[in-house]
Amino acid sequence: MPDAPARRKPGPQATAARNDRAVIEAAREVFLTQGFDAPVSAVAERAGVGMGSLYRRYRTKEELLQRLCVDSMERLADAARAALRAPDPWEGLAGYVRRCAGFGFGALAPLAGTIASTEDMWRAARAAQELAEAVVARAHAAGVLRRDVTALDVSLLIGKFSTRATAPSPAEEENAAHRILAIALDGLRAGHPEPLPGHPPVVRRYEDLWRRGGGQEPPSA
């Protein structure tokens, strides 16, 4: 019987990509649970990589946080694309909200004004924003989303579910999160007789929060 072919080892690029993904996922978990003051060493330990490997990819903690912001926007865009492919506009929107809340989109909002914005951050944010607006427009066109809800309203709602509540156990925490999110989604449905209070949030004002950290200016819309 012939010997089984030797298993090919991943090349340097594949290994680097795998390590980078591990670092990003570790950074998300560490900063979400320990706060942004958590040391980079905690990220390296959780990712299972050495500090040298981490610093070869990200020279500073700020660079790591900037990449984490881009990654969050890319995941947001992926969720929006999946929502637009869903046969049912409401299920597409609801799935989009659940998916984004699940990976903690919005947990990075406190970074606004504390790190410099990069061109990649603005580009990813604009792409995600356009896709989110398409998801909301599709739900509006189908008559399933209340007319006074904007794409930014939906993003801000998702952000409210990006922090973890105190609960007796992880299972209870997950159960409570699912229930509260279901209540919030019900509030988005069309048919509410009373209009929303206040005025619609303005994207420019939220972008200004990120401008305070310096760095690149966003491209013209």
N, C-alpha and C positions, 0 to 999 in steps of 0.2 A: 504494500500500500504506500503510495507516494506521501512524502512528508507534506504537511500543510504549509502553505506559503507563509513566510515570515510576515508578521504584522508590521506594516510600514509606520515608522515614527512620524509624528507631525513635524512639518518643517518649521523653521524659525518664525515665519510670518504667522502661521496658524497658532503657534504657541504664544506669540506676543498678543494676538487678537484675543485668545482665550484668557490670558492673564489680565488684559485690559478690561474685558467684560466682568471678570471676577472682582477687579478693583472697583469698578463703577457700582456693581450691585452691593458690594461691601460698604462703599461710601454712603450709598442711599440708606442702608440699614443702620449704620453707625450714627450718621448725622440725624436721622429721623428719631432714633431712640435716645441718643446721648446729647443731642444738640450740636450746633456748629462749632462749639468750643472744643469738641472732642479732638484728641490728637490724631495726626495722620498715622501714627504707629498703630492705633486701634484699627484703622482701615486695613493696613498691610497685614496685621495679624488675622483679621477675619477673612481676608481674601486669600491667605495662605501664600503670600509673596514676601520677599525681602524688601527692606526699606530701599536698598539700592535699586531694585527693579522698579519700585514705585516712582522714585525720584528721577529715574532715567526717562520715564514717560511724562511725569508731572513735576516740574521743577519746584513748584510752590503749592501750598494748600489752595491758594486762589485759583491756580490753573485747574486743579482737580474739581473745585466747586463750579468753575465755568463749564467744564466738560460735563459735569453732572446736570447742569441746567440744560445744555444742548440735548443730552440724552433724554431728559424728561419731555422736552418739546418734540423730539422725534417719536417717542412712545405715544404722546398725545396725538400726533399726526397719524400714526399707525392705527390707533383706536378710531379716529375719525374716518379713515378709509374703510375700515371694517364696518362702521355704522352705515356708510353710504352704500355698501354692498348688501346690507340686510334687506330682505324683501319688504319688511314692514317698517315704515318710517319711525313709528313710536318705539318699536323694539330696538331699532338701530340707535335712536337717541338714548334710550334707557340703558342699553348695553354699553354705549360710549361713556355715560356717566359712571356706571358701575366699574368699568375697566379702569378708568382714570383715577377714580377714588381708591381702587384696590392697590394701585402701585404708588399712591401717595403724591399724585400731582397736586401742587399747591403747598406742599411742605417746604418748598424752597423759597416761598414768597418773602420770608423774613430777610433773605439775602439782598433784597432790592436796596440799592444804595450803599451796600457794604462791600461789593466787589465791582471791579470794572467790567462793563459790558463789552463783549467781543462781537466782531462781524458775524461769526458763526452763531452766536446766541440770538442776534436780531434776525438773521435769516431763518433759523429754525422756528423762532417765535412767530414770524410773519406767515410762514407756511402752515404752521399748526392753526393759527388764527383763521386763515382763509378756509381751511378744511372744516373747522368748527362752525364757522358761519354757514357753510354749505349744509352741514348736518341739521342745524337749526332751521335754515330756510326750507329744507325738504320737509321737516316736521310741520312747519307753518303751512306750507302748500297743501299738505295732506289734512290740515284741520285738526291735528291731534295735540298741538302745543299751543298754550295760551298766547294770544297775539302780542301781549306786552312783555314777553320774555325775550331777552337778547342773548346772543352768543356769549357775551361777557358775563351776563347773569348766570348762565350755566357754568362757566369756568369758575366763577366765584363760589357757586354752590359746591362744586367739586372740591374746591380748596378747603371748605369747611369740614370735609370728611378726611382730610389728609393728616390730621393729628389723631393719636390714639387715646381713647378715653380710658379712665381707670375702671377696671372691672375685676370681679373675683378670680377670673381665669381667662386664658386666651380664647377658650370656646365661648364663654359668656361675652367677651369683648366682640368677637366676630358676630355672634347672634344679635347683639344690640346694634352693631353697625349696619347689618342687613335690614333690621326693622326700621331704624331711623332713616336710612336711605330710601326705603320703600315709601315712607311718609313724605319725604321730600319730593320724590318723583311724582307722587300723586298730586302734589301742589303745582307741578308743571303742566298737568293736563289741561286741555282746552275745556271751557264750560264754566269757569269760575265767574260768578256775577260781579264780584268786586274787583276793581283794578288794583294793581300793585301800588304800594305807597311810594312816595318819593319820585325821583327821576331816574331814567336809565343810566347806568354807569358809563363813563366815557373812557374809551381805550387810551387816548392820549394822556390822560391824567395818571393812569397806571403805568404807562411807559415812562413817564417823568420820574417815577420812583426809582426806576433802574438807571436813569440818566445821572442821578445824583452820585453814583459810584464812579463816574468818569468812563473812560474807554471810548469805544467806537460809537458813533451816532447811527441810529437805524437808517436803512435805506428809505428813499422816498416811497410812499405808498402808491 
